Amino acid sequence: MSTLRKVLVAPLVLLMMMASPVLADQRHAVDRSQLAAAVGEHVAKQDADRVALREALARPEVQAVAGKLGVDLTRATAAVDTISGADLTRAADAARQVNQQLVGGASTIVISTTTIIIVLLIVILIIVAVD
């Protein structure tokens, strides 16, 4: 049995050694530079989303609403670094709406802005609670 194994293994090893260089020369469907660019773009978008979230959470209006709701903004701000994927996108979209509506130091808060702030805080709290 061991002689038969040696006779079968030797040709298989030779075939694998000959096939390795041939397989290594194959072209990939996506170029490495394109792949690196796509990953870099994804990371940049996530960073921009996190910046938008931090800006919204730093606004006095958001802090006032969070205080009324009893939300711990320190915990919510710390959760910004742990959010990813669709949750990050949803929270960042809500944060951008808050930032856009409160640009220029608006002194009045419209109901829709308050609603967006509450939704933003609830999304962050749900994500923190799940983690």
C-alpha positions in Angstrom: 0.0 0.0 0.0 2.8 2.5 0.8 4.5 1.7 -2.5 1.3 2.4 -4.4 0.8 5.6 -2.5 4.4 6.8 -3.4 3.7 5.9 -7.0 0.5 8.0 -7.1 1.7 10.9 -5.0 4.9 11.6 -7.0 3.1 12.3 -10.3 0.5 14.4 -8.5 3.2 16.5 -6.9 4.9 17.1 -10.2 1.7 18.1 -11.9 0.9 20.6 -9.1 4.4 22.1 -9.4 4.0 22.5 -13.1 0.5 24.0 -12.8 1.4 26.6 -10.1 3.2 29.0 -12.4 0.5 28.7 -15.0 -2.3 29.5 -12.6 -0.3 32.4 -11.0 0.0 34.2 -14.3 -3.8 34.4 -14.8 -5.2 38.0 -14.8 -7.7 39.0 -12.2 -11.1 40.4 -13.1 -10.4 43.6 -11.2 -7.1 45.4 -11.4 -5.3 45.9 -8.0 -5.3 49.7 -8.5 -9.0 49.7 -9.1 -9.6 47.5 -6.0 -7.4 49.8 -3.9 -9.3 52.9 -5.2 -12.7 51.3 -4.4 -11.6 50.4 -0.8 -10.1 53.9 -0.3 -13.4 55.5 -1.6 -15.4 53.3 0.8 -13.2 54.2 3.8 -13.4 57.9 2.9 -17.2 57.8 2.7 -17.4 56.1 6.1 -15.1 58.8 7.6 -17.3 61.5 6.1 -20.4 59.8 7.5 -18.8 59.7 11.0 -17.8 63.4 10.8 -21.4 64.3 9.9 -22.6 62.3 12.9 -20.1 64.0 15.3 -21.1 67.4 14.0 -24.8 66.8 14.5 -24.2 65.4 18.0 -22.0 68.4 18.9 -24.8 70.9 18.1 -26.4 72.6 21.1 -29.9 72.0 19.7 -29.2 68.2 19.5 -27.8 68.3 23.0 -30.9 70.1 24.3 -33.2 67.5 22.7 -31.0 64.6 24.0 -31.1 66.1 27.5 -34.9 66.3 27.4 -35.0 62.6 26.3 -32.5 61.5 28.8 -30.0 60.3 26.2 -26.4 60.0 27.2 -24.5 61.9 24.4 -21.2 60.7 25.6 -22.2 57.1 24.9 -23.9 58.1 21.6 -20.7 59.9 20.5 -18.6 56.9 21.5 -20.9 54.7 19.4 -20.2 56.6 16.3 -16.9 54.8 15.9 -18.5 51.4 16.1 -21.3 52.0 13.6 -20.8 50.5 10.1 -22.7 49.5 7.0 -26.3 50.5 6.5 -26.7 51.7 10.0 -23.9 54.2 9.5 -25.4 55.4 6.2 -28.9 55.9 7.7 -27.6 57.7 10.8 -25.3 59.9 8.7 -28.2 60.8 6.3 -30.3 61.9 9.3 -27.3 63.8 10.7 -26.7 65.6 7.4 -30.4 66.7 7.4 -30.0 68.1 11.0 -26.7 69.8 10.0 -28.3 71.3 6.9 -31.4 72.6 8.6 -29.5 74.1 11.5 -26.8 75.8 9.4 -26.3 79.5 10.1 -27.2 79.4 13.7 -31.0 79.1 13.4 -32.5 80.1 16.7 -35.8 78.2 16.2 -36.2 74.5 15.9 -38.9 73.3 13.5 -40.9 70.1 14.4 -39.3 68.3 11.4 -35.8 69.1 12.7 -36.7 67.9 16.2 -38.1 64.7 14.6 -34.9 64.2 12.7 -32.8 64.7 15.8 -34.9 62.2 17.8 -34.6 59.7 15.0 -30.9 60.1 14.8 -30.5 59.6 18.6 -32.8 56.6 18.5 -30.9 55.0 15.7 -27.6 55.5 17.6 -29.1 54.1 20.8 -30.5 51.0 19.0 -27.1 50.3 17.5 -25.4 50.8 20.9 -28.0 48.5 22.6 -27.5 45.8 20.0 -23.7 45.9 20.3 
